[in-house]
Amino acid sequence: MLVTLFGLLILTFVIGRIMPTDPVRAIVGEDATREVYETVYRQLGLDRPMWEQFFVYLRDVASFNFGTSIRTGQPVLQDIVHVLPATIELATFAILFGAGVGIPLGVLAAVKKDRWQDQLIRIFSLMGHSMPIFWTGMIGLLIFYAALGWVGGSGRMSQFYIGLVPERSNFLLIDSAMAGEWDVFRSALNHIVLPASLLGYSSSAYITRMTRSFMLDQLGQEYVTTARVKGLSRRQTIWRHAFGNIRVQLVTIVALAYGALLEGAVLIETVFAWPGFGQYLTSNLLIGDMNAVMTCVLIVGVIFIALNILSDLLYRIFDPRTR
């Protein structure tokens, strides 16, 4: 894990140095004099050798000093602590939807292999995998918000409720419930349903295909035939034995899908004006805010490492042979 983390630090440092933007010009502006430019250049330490800049970067990361954002003027870590919960909230609802739909459909497709149910589910998966998320987002807003009025529109809640709930954890659903602001809670829930469902749909396509593949492999094993010969029902054979053998693999699939959702929620956050991590990364990338971009990349990598560790721990719980 330490080797992976060190490699990640090298990667983020290199990304910060090869970005096709001038971090000094992003701070001082295009009209700054040569003297001002060189002063800021030295203040950022860019006049030092590259190896020395890297060790300064390691020292700052070790002390949780990620610098100041050019765009907001606040410490980058403070900005990310503020926006990351919004993305975690969105991605968590999305993965619950994706796994809740994808796993049963994958099992059904395997059991009904080559029949109409299997064909229908494969079309469903192909559509979820093929359709651009920004396009489905706009169509979803047009139908379910503008035409039918079933769900909330852009943002995390209605404009009327902004500022009513004190920010504690920055998870709006939790904060509004803790504050007893149930109108805000319902508004937040109403606003998260559509983007989370659309994001989860694209994730469910991947989970469905992988579940189907794992189940087909298990249903072809001899122990399944033996279980049926011994008198177990089809349902018991599928869910108790075959599914029990693929749940370890599914843990890894769902964990990776969750990491991808956290990383890839940029487009859906843009379409729904969702003030989360993806929108923060995009806006800072456009203006060349090197500190913010490097920190965001580092955090995404740390999240993937943490999810891999979590899936390994769940491996040990579900399959004692791996201990």
C-alpha positions, 0 to 999 in steps of 0.5 A, a space after each residue: 500500500 505504501 508503494 502504491 501511495 508513493 507512486 500516486 504522489 509521484 504521479 500527482 506531482 508529475 501531473 502538476 508539472 506537465 499541465 499545459 497551463 502556467 500556474 504563475 500566470 494563473 495567479 498574477 494574470 496576463 497583465 502582470 509585469 515581469 518583476 511581479 511574475 518572477 517574484 511569484 515564480 520564486 515564491 512558488 518554489 518553481 526556480 528550485 531543482 525538480 527533486 527539491 520541489 518534489 521533496 517540498 511537495 511530500 513534506 506539505 502532503 505529510 502535514 496536510 498542507 495542499 496549498 491555497 486555491 486560486 479560485 476560492 482563495 481558501 485552503 484546498 483541503 477546506 474546499 474539498 471537505 466542503 464539496 466531497 460529501 455532496 459527491 459521496 452522497 450522490 455516488 452512494 445512492 447511485 451505487 445502491 441503485 446500480 447494485 440493487 438493479 444490476 445484481 438481480 438482473 444479472 442473475 436472471 439473465 444467466 438463469 434465462 440464458 438465450 431466452 427473451 428475458 436474457 435478450 431484454 436485459 442485455 439490451 437494457 445493459 447495452 443502452 446503459 453502457 452506450 448512452 452518454 450520461 450528459 444526454 440521459 441527464 438532459 432527457 431525464 430533466 426534460 421528462 421527469 422534472 419539466 414535463 411530469 414534475 415528479 422530481 426536483 431540478 438542479 442543485 441539491 435542494 430547492 432555492 427556498 431552503 438554502 441556508 436553513 440547515 446548519 452545515 455539520 457533516 456537509 451531508 445534506 440528508 444527514 444534516 437536515 434530519 439531525 436538525 429536524 428540518 424535514 421539508 429540507 430533507 424531502 427536498 434534498 431526497 427529491 433532488 437526488 433521486 434523478 441524478 443518482 438513478 441515472 448515474 446508477 443506471 450506467 453503473 448497473 449496466 456494468 454490474 449486470 454484465 459481470 454478474 451474468 458472466 459470473 453466474 453462467 460460469 457457476 451454473 455450468 459447474 457439476 456441483 449445481 447438477 449434484 445439488 439438483 439431484 439431491 432434491 434442492 429446489 432451483 431457487 435454493 441452488 441458485 441463491 444459496 450455492 451459485 450466488 454464494 460462490 460469486 458474492 466475493 467477486 461481486 464485492 470487488 466489482 461493486 467497490 470498483 464501480 463505486 470508485 468510478 462513480 466518485 471519480 466520474 460524476 463530473 458530467 452528471 454534476 455539471 448537468 444537474 448543477 450539483 455542487 460536488 467534487 467533480 464540478 470543483 475539479 472541472 472548474 479548477 482544471 479550466 483555470 489551471 489551479 494546480 494546487 486544487 487539481 493535484 489534490 483532487 487527483 491525489 484524493 481520487 487515488 486514495 479513495 481507490 486504494 481505500 476501496 481496494 483495502 475494503 474489498 480485501 477485508 470483505 474477501 476475508 469475511 465472505 471467504 475464510 479460505 483467503 485468510 
